[in-house]
């Protein structure tokens, strides 16, 4: 199987990612639920009041990782990325995102409740990855670290 296919499969199988942001030279990592589309864009849903949401608005460059459940006996596998995040404001983009996000993580009703929350309104964000690094000792035992750059 080629690297791009393995990454796409990994993105479909994983549901939570660790998202890293930075502000004034200070890094922050959080966990967010995510979905992806055929172009390998990553979408997440988060309260606009969170630290990572504020930091994305200040500096859109992010990094992240996904890790599927493993045991010490398994061959190590993991996926990291770097890219540019943005708040989705166009209604068409939001509806497209809801279509790939709903029922994978939350129902349409739950999404609506999060969006309308009076103290912690949630919005969708899109990450356009520039680089994926797949660490996969199962498929690449001699060189587990495989890079895939998106143009």
C-alpha positions, 0 to 999 in steps of 0.5 A: 500500500502506498503512503498516501493511501495509508495516511487516508486510511489512518485519518478515517480510522482515527477520530481524535487528534492532538492539536498544537498551537503557539502564542508568543513562543509558548506552545499549547496542546489540546485534544479535539475530535476531527473529520477529514475529506477526500482532499485530506483537509482536517476539520475540527469543532471547538468553542471559540472561547478556548485557548487553542481557538484564540491562538489559531486566530493569532497564528494559523500555523499548527501541528498535530498527531493522531494515534490509534489504540496500540499495545506494546506488542504492536508495531508502532504506528502514528501520524503527525502533520503540520499545516494552516488552520482557519475558522470557517465563516462561509456558510457553504464551507460550514455545511460541507464540513457538517456533512463530513463531521456529523454522525462520525463524532456528533449528531446534527442535533448535538452540533446545533446545540454546540453552535448555539451554546450561550457561553461556549459557542462552537465553530468549525475550523479547517486545517490544510495540511502541508506535510504528513509524517507517517510512522509505520513500522508495520508497513515500513519495517526498514524505514518506519518514518515516511513523509508525504507533502501536499502541494 
